[in-house]
């Protein structure tokens, strides 16, 4: 289970490299939108707790939209509204939701017949350089490994779950983006701001020692980058 209050504490609207990465993702979504859905949607539900960039893109496309910015989605709940939608976006949040099945079923029930769902989340080999740097540091210092980042979702698991909720024509893909950082401290600062540090309710709370993080920084400096694996899901009701 995720500690929703802790995610909410760390996750803030940001002006940094990851926001630029999200904008690139949104631009690609709308560039391919016509080919993906083959019709002009009358309205859209946008479930996005981080940025209003997607709502601006919908405005540019003349799509009527409802924006939902509330952390209750991390418990698996979405807004209580009576209308249904032709297009639903769930952007970079599904990997932090406690009751993902309940969440997807609610989305399914808010969609018109033939409506399109597009979701994106971080998963698979996400933050692999940071995880490897800490793993090697713990091993070289003779300590048991402690995971400092959120657990990841496998793309096959995500596709199977969405299909089990009633969706059809499901397409999943992975896009990898690398961002350069001057040090491991700069990378960790950004990771924490988006709530990607380990926010599990049950976890080991042992503090990181100076020797662990110093060695992890030395290992990280071999490449000075972090790879973010963005899994995208396209499905139809």
C-alpha positions in Angstrom: 0.0 0.0 0.0 1.1 3.5 -0.8 1.2 6.3 1.8 -1.0 8.8 -0.1 -0.3 11.6 2.3 3.4 11.2 1.8 3.0 11.2 -2.0 0.9 14.3 -1.7 3.6 16.0 0.5 6.4 15.4 -2.0 4.5 15.7 -5.3 4.2 19.4 -6.3 3.8 21.4 -9.5 7.3 21.7 -11.0 9.3 23.6 -13.4 12.2 21.3 -14.3 13.4 18.7 -16.7 10.7 16.1 -16.0 8.0 18.7 -16.8 9.7 19.2 -20.2 9.6 15.4 -20.6 5.8 15.4 -19.9 5.3 18.2 -22.4 7.0 16.1 -25.1 4.7 13.2 -24.2 1.6 15.3 -24.5 2.8 16.8 -27.8 3.2 13.2 -29.2 -0.3 12.3 -27.9 -2.0 15.1 -29.7 0.2 14.7 -32.8 -1.1 11.1 -33.2 -4.6 11.7 -31.8 -6.4 11.8 -35.1 -4.8 8.6 -36.3 -5.5 6.9 -32.9 -9.1 7.6 -32.4 -10.4 8.3 -35.9 -13.0 10.8 -34.7 -13.2 14.2 -33.1 -14.1 13.7 -29.4 -16.8 15.9 -28.0 -15.4 16.0 -24.5 -12.5 14.6 -22.4 -11.9 13.7 -18.8 -8.3 14.5 -17.7 -7.1 12.9 -14.5 -3.7 14.6 -13.9 -2.5 15.7 -10.5 0.6 17.4 -11.6 0.3 20.0 -14.4 -2.3 21.8 -16.4 -0.4 21.4 -19.7 -2.7 18.7 -21.0 -5.8 20.8 -20.4 -4.1 23.6 -22.5 -3.6 21.1 -25.3 -7.3 20.1 -25.1 -8.2 23.8 -25.4 -6.1 24.2 -28.5 -7.9 21.2 -30.0 -11.3 22.6 -29.1 -12.1 19.6 -26.9 -14.5 20.3 -24.0 -12.7 18.9 -20.9 -13.1 18.4 -17.2 -9.9 18.6 -15.2 -9.5 16.5 -12.1 -6.7 17.5 -9.7 -7.2 15.6 -6.5 -5.1 13.0 -4.6 -8.1 10.9 -3.8 -7.4 9.1 -7.1 -4.5 7.4 -5.3 -7.0 5.5 -3.2 -8.7 4.4 -6.4 -11.5 6.9 -6.6 -12.3 9.5 -9.3 -14.8 12.3 -9.3 -18.5 11.7 -8.7 -20.1 13.1 -11.8 -23.1 12.1 -13.8 -21.8 12.6 -17.4 -19.8 10.3 -19.5 -16.9 11.0 -21.8 -15.6 10.3 -25.3 -11.9 10.5 -24.3 -10.3 9.9 -20.9 -6.6 10.6 -20.1 -4.9 9.3 -17.0 -1.4 10.8 -17.0 1.6 9.6 -15.0 -0.4 8.5 -11.9 -1.6 4.9 -12.3 1.6 3.4 -10.9 0.9 5.0 -7.5 -2.8 4.0 -7.0 -3.6 1.6 -4.2 -6.7 0.1 -5.8 -5.9 0.2 -9.5 -8.6 -2.2 -10.5 -11.3 -0.1 -8.8 -9.9 3.0 -10.5 -9.9 1.4 -14.0 -13.5 0.1 -13.5 -14.6 3.6 -12.5 -13.0 5.0 -15.6 -14.6 2.4 -17.8 -18.0 3.3 -16.3 -17.4 7.0 -17.1 -16.8 6.3 -20.8 -19.3 6.2 -23.7 -19.5 3.1 -25.9 -16.5 3.2 -28.3 -14.8 5.9 -26.2 -11.0 6.0 -26.0 -8.8 5.7 -22.9 -5.2 6.8 -22.9 -3.0 6.3 -19.8 0.7 6.7 -19.1 2.8 5.7 -16.1 6.4 5.0 -15.1 7.4 1.3 -15.0 9.6 -1.5 -16.2 13.3 -0.4 -16.1 12.5 2.9 -14.5 15.3 4.8 -12.6 17.6 1.9 -13.4 20.8 3.9 -13.0 19.9 5.2 -9.6 18.7 1.8 -8.3 21.9 0.2 -9.6 24.1 2.8 -8.0 22.5 2.3 -4.6 22.5 -1.5 -4.9 26.3 -1.6 -5.7 27.0 0.9 -2.9 25.1 -1.2 -0.3 26.9 -4.4 -1.4 30.3 -2.8 -1.3 29.6 -1.5 2.2 28.5 -4.9 3.4 24.9 -3.8 4.0 21.6 -5.3 3.1 19.9 -3.5 0.2 17.2 -1.0 1.0 14.9 0.1 -1.8 14.6 3.9 -1.9 12.2 4.2 -4.9 8.6 3.3 -5.7 8.1 -0.3 -6.9 7.6 -0.6 -10.7 4.8 -2.0 -12.8 5.5 -4.6 -15.6 3.9 -3.7 -19.0 2.4 -7.2 -19.4 0.8 -7.0 -16.0 -0.7 -3.6 -16.9 -2.2 -4.8 -20.2 -3.7 -7.9 -18.6 -5.3 -5.8 -15.8 -6.8 -3.3 -18.2 -8.2 -6.1 -20.3 -9.8 -7.8 -17.3 -11.7 -4.5 -16.6 -13.6 -4.8 -19.9 -11.4 -2.7 -22.2 -10.7 -3.8 -25.8 -8.3 -3.0 -28.6 -5.6 -2.5 -26.0 -2.2 -1.3 -27.2 0.8 -0.9 -24.8 4.2 0.5 -25.5 7.3 1.8 -23.7 9.2 5.0 -24.5 12.5 5.6 -22.7 13.8 9.1 -22.0 17.1 9.9 -20.4 17.9 13.1 -18.4 21.4 14.2 -17.5 22.2 15.2 -13.9 25.3 16.7 -12.5 25.2 14.5 -9.4 23.1 11.9 -7.7 21.9 14.6 -5.3 20.4 16.6 -8.1 18.6 13.5 -9.4 17.3 12.5 -6.0 16.0 16.0 -5.4 13.9 15.8 -8.5 12.7 12.2 -7.9 11.5 13.2 -4.4 9.6 16.2 -5.8 7.5 14.0 -8.0 6.8 11.5 -5.3 8.9 8.7 -6.9 10.9 8.0 -3.7 9.7 5.0 -1.7 6.3 6.0 -0.3 5.1 2.6 0.7 3.3 2.4 4.1 5.4 -0.6 5.1 9.1 0.0 4.4 12.4 0.1 6.2 13.0 3.6 7.6 16.7 3.2 8.3 18.4 6.5 7.3 21.0 6.5 4.5 24.5 6.7 5.8 27.0 9.2 4.4 29.2 6.4 3.2 26.4 4.7 1.2 25.3 7.9 -0.6 28.9 9.1 -1.3 29.8 5.8 -2.9 26.5 5.7 -4.8 27.3 9.2 -6.1 30.7 7.9 -7.4 29.0 5.0 -9.1 26.3 7.3 -10.6 28.9 9.7 -12.0 30.0 7.0 -14.5 27.0 8.0 -16.6 25.3 11.0 -14.8 21.9 10.2 -16.3 18.6 8.7 -15.2 16.4 6.7 -17.7 12.7 7.1 -17.2 10.6 4.3 -18.8 7.1 5.7 -19.7 4.5 3.0 -20.4 1.6 4.2 -22.5 -1.7 2.4 -22.8 -4.3 2.9 -25.4 -7.7 1.2 -25.1 -11.3 1.4 -26.2 -14.6 0.7 -24.4 
